C-alpha cells in the first residue's frame, strides 16, 4: 500500500466528506475541500446567508437616502458645476468595502465555532497541512465577499436602468470585475485580524468586540462615505493612513471616471501590506493550536 493510499483510507474517519474532492491534487485538493466545507456550512444557515448577502443592499438604500442630501448641499456650496451623477455613485464603493469588512468579521466567528464544536481538533489531527486549513477558509471568505460585491453592483445597475439612478459605471464590466477583485481582496486581508483574535482567544465575544470596534472607525475615518475633498482637513490627513481609503478611492474612480492605474496599484499595495501583517499574526496563532 502506498503512502497516498494510506492517507486516503485514514482521512474519512477523521474528516467525513473529505472524499468530495479527493487527494489527487495534493495541497490544492486540501485547500478546495476546506473551502467547500466552509461554503457548505454557510449554505446550511439560511438566516446567516440571507443577512450576509442582503445587508449590503439594505445599507445601499439606507445610507444613500440619509447622506444624499448632505452630499448634494456640500457639492453645490463648493461652487462646482452640477455633478453628472448622484451620491449613490459615490457611496457604492463604500458599501462594497463595508460589506467586505462585515464578512471579514464573520470569518473569525466561523473559526471560533470550529474550535468550540471540536472540528478544529479534527483538522489538527487530519493528514492535511495546517496551512491548507487557513488558506481554504480564506478562499471561502473571498468567494463569499466577491458574491456580495457582485450582488450590490448588479442591484445598483438594475436600479440605474429602472429608476434613473445616475451611476456612470464608466469602466464597464471590466471595471466592475476589478471592483469585485479589489473589495474581496481587501476583505480577505482584513479577515486575518478576526481570525487571529479568534485563534488567540477562542472566544466569540472577544472576536466580536475587536472586529466591530475597528469596523466603523475604519469606515468613517476614510473616504468610503465621501470624497477626500469634502472631508475636514484633519480627517483628510488621517484617511491617507487608512487602507480603506485607497480601496474605496480606486473603486470610486472605476465607477465615476474609468481606470486609474495609479490608484488601483496603490489600493492593491495597501491590501498586500495589511494582508501580510495580519496573516503573519494569524499563522502564528494557528501554529499554537494543539500544542
QUIURUR-V461881 format. One record per backbone hydrogen bond with DSSP energy under -0.5 kcal/mol. CO is the residue of the C=O (numbers start at 1). NH is the residue of the N-H. If there is no record, write none. Layout:
co	nh
CO	NH
CO	NH
This chain:
co	nh
2	6
3	7
4	8
5	9
6	10
7	11
8	12
10	13
10	14
11	14
11	15
15	18
17	20
18	21
18	22
23	26
25	28
26	30
27	31
28	32
29	33
30	34
31	35
32	36
33	37
34	38
35	39
36	40
37	41
38	42
39	43
40	44
42	45
44	46
45	49
46	50
47	51
48	52
49	53
50	54
51	55
54	57
54	58
55	59
56	60
57	61
58	62
59	63
59	64
60	64
61	65
62	66
63	67
64	68
65	69
67	71
68	72
69	73
70	74
71	75
72	76
73	77
74	78
75	80
76	79
86	89
86	90
87	90
87	91
88	92
90	94
91	94
91	95
92	96
93	97
94	98
95	99
96	100
97	101
98	102
99	103
100	104
101	105
102	106
103	107
104	108
105	108
105	109
106	110
107	111
108	112
109	113
110	114
111	115
112	116
113	117
114	118
114	119
114	120
115	118
118	122
119	123
120	124
121	125
122	126
126	128
129	133
130	134
131	135
132	136
133	137
134	138
135	139
136	140
137	141
138	142
139	143
140	144
141	145
142	146
143	147
144	148
145	149
146	150
147	151
148	152
149	153
150	154
151	155
152	156
153	157
154	158
155	159
156	160
157	161
158	162
159	163
159	165
160	164
165	167
166	86
169	172
171	175
172	176
173	177
174	178
175	179
176	180
177	181
178	182
179	183
180	184
181	185
182	186
183	187
184	188
185	189
186	190
187	191
188	192
189	192
190	193
190	194
191	195
192	196
193	197
194	198
195	199
196	200
197	201
198	202
203	207
204	208
205	209
206	210
207	211
208	212
209	213
210	214
211	215
212	216
213	217
214	218
215	219
216	220
217	221
219	222
219	224
227	230
228	231
232	236
233	237
234	238
235	239
236	240
237	240
238	241
239	242
241	243
242	245
242	246
243	247
244	248
245	249
246	250
247	251
248	252
249	253
250	254
251	255
252	256
253	257
253	258
254	171
255	170
259	261
260	264
261	265
262	266
263	267
264	268
265	269
266	270
267	271
268	272
269	273
270	274
271	275
272	276
273	277
274	278
275	279
276	280
277	281
278	282
279	283
280	284
281	285
282	286
283	287
284	288
286	289
288	291
